[in-house]
Amino acid sequence: MNMALLVDVTLSLAAESLGLNVRMDRNPFDRSGATVQKVRPNFLCWVANVLLFRGEEKANASDLETAITELKAKWATSWIPAMLPGVNMPCMFAYAAAGNAVQFFAITSGGGAVQATAISDLLDIGTPIGRIKVVHHTLNIVRALAAYAPRAPKISMALGGAIKVVGPGGAVLSSVEIFSDFVRKSVDLSQQHCTVMGYPELAVGWDMYRTLGGVRCPNLVRLHSSCSSSAGGGGSSIRLQSDGRTLVLHLEPVGLPLHSAPASEADLKQAVRHVLTGVAALHAAGFVHRDIRWQNVIRLPAAASASTACSQQPPSAASSSNSSPAGADAYVLIDLEHAAPADCALDCRQPPYPLHTWPAADVLLDLATGRYTRQSDLCLVAALMANLPFALSDGGRDLRQQLATRQVLSAEAALQHAWLAT
């Protein structure tokens, strides 16, 4: 018996009658047996981006205990705790299904311990009474979700949720799935014009991430470290799918997306400092970013920032001198799919090399050659400091002017500016 017919349909109809906005998603049965902790649950249900109901399903009745164990091992919290510090985590509902056997649970977590408490008997959906009881328990869960919904915190991204970037023709250029400790990003190379500044995009991605793997800069996105040690291709942190055109990356850290500049000069200063630290690491590795904007910067709340910093190798001199003070948020430069080797001699005034997000070419590119250089990245950092929701101080305006007019020769030099030192 298909659980989707019993749970999904019941949940949808009941939520609609209650005016409850829910979102559901399903995965196939987990048959791989590899890296179980990295696999999404088979059923997910969110209310206002809060994960409140999920299910683990196995094809064979003998695997019921495995399904129950995975309820505690996979995504036992409604959101990533470090992303919303100080907010009480709600109880999560779940079910484990194997063959025709189904049981419902309440999942709680506290002090690092996860408890799965049975809230139903073991049900047999091969019988009419078993199916009726599954529908009954699902309706009770919907009532609980509706009662919680008015108190649900505002979360900008859902654990387990997917975000898609769609091109002008409706084609999906890339998609991002949020896991508890990494982001799974899929990029359709066929939609990226197959080249990045004259280099095969696949080669750029592989070489760049492999090179950056040794940098471990806390302010620059990187391949997820534990994925690299997983057995087999399924656990690889970068791989090409069997279709030959989809590049899949497991990236860290997980942070909160920014859509505009921070609201205060103190936060802007911290963000610019950290972006420049990431740029310095990228430049030192021999690459330029080419797409520096607030949409490509994420914020790590202080709790997540401390956790991420502890997982890093000793940082470079630039990053160590500009690291976050205790209790401060951190910022990370992400989205390297438009990055390219820094020594590329192409004239980027000519299509298809300019990005639609760039300012005027005569501001960004080398006037004589049209090359995109390391200083072009610094011009984009200057653009981060424009159109702010507050009046920028004299020191901030001076740094912005120096970056925009190429008076600063490197990201390392920019980090020594007096405005960033205070």
Secondary structure as GFF3:
##gff-version 3
##sequence-region A 1 422
A	DSSP	alpha_helix	3	6	.	.	.	ID=ss1
A	DSSP	alpha_helix	8	18	.	.	.	ID=ss2
A	DSSP	beta_strand	22	26	.	.	.	ID=ss3
A	DSSP	three_ten_helix	36	38	.	.	.	ID=ss4
A	DSSP	beta_strand	43	47	.	.	.	ID=ss5
A	DSSP	beta_strand	50	58	.	.	.	ID=ss6
A	DSSP	three_ten_helix	61	63	.	.	.	ID=ss7
A	DSSP	alpha_helix	64	73	.	.	.	ID=ss8
A	DSSP	three_ten_helix	81	83	.	.	.	ID=ss9
A	DSSP	beta_strand	92	98	.	.	.	ID=ss10
A	DSSP	beta_strand	101	110	.	.	.	ID=ss11
A	DSSP	beta_strand	113	118	.	.	.	ID=ss12
A	DSSP	beta_strand	123	124	.	.	.	ID=ss13
A	DSSP	alpha_helix	128	148	.	.	.	ID=ss14
A	DSSP	three_ten_helix	149	151	.	.	.	ID=ss15
A	DSSP	beta_strand	162	166	.	.	.	ID=ss16
A	DSSP	beta_strand	172	178	.	.	.	ID=ss17
A	DSSP	beta_strand	183	188	.	.	.	ID=ss18
A	DSSP	three_ten_helix	189	191	.	.	.	ID=ss19
A	DSSP	beta_strand	195	196	.	.	.	ID=ss20
A	DSSP	beta_strand	199	200	.	.	.	ID=ss21
A	DSSP	alpha_helix	201	212	.	.	.	ID=ss22
A	DSSP	beta_strand	222	223	.	.	.	ID=ss23
A	DSSP	alpha_helix	225	228	.	.	.	ID=ss24
A	DSSP	three_ten_helix	233	235	.	.	.	ID=ss25
A	DSSP	beta_strand	238	240	.	.	.	ID=ss26
A	DSSP	beta_strand	246	252	.	.	.	ID=ss27
A	DSSP	beta_strand	256	257	.	.	.	ID=ss28
A	DSSP	alpha_helix	265	284	.	.	.	ID=ss29
A	DSSP	beta_strand	287	288	.	.	.	ID=ss30
A	DSSP	three_ten_helix	294	296	.	.	.	ID=ss31
A	DSSP	beta_strand	297	300	.	.	.	ID=ss32
A	DSSP	alpha_helix	302	311	.	.	.	ID=ss33
A	DSSP	alpha_helix	317	320	.	.	.	ID=ss34
A	DSSP	beta_strand	330	333	.	.	.	ID=ss35
A	DSSP	beta_strand	340	341	.	.	.	ID=ss36
A	DSSP	alpha_helix	361	364	.	.	.	ID=ss37
A	DSSP	alpha_helix	374	384	.	.	.	ID=ss38
A	DSSP	alpha_helix	394	404	.	.	.	ID=ss39
A	DSSP	alpha_helix	411	414	.	.	.	ID=ss40
A	DSSP	alpha_helix	418	421	.	.	.	ID=ss41
###
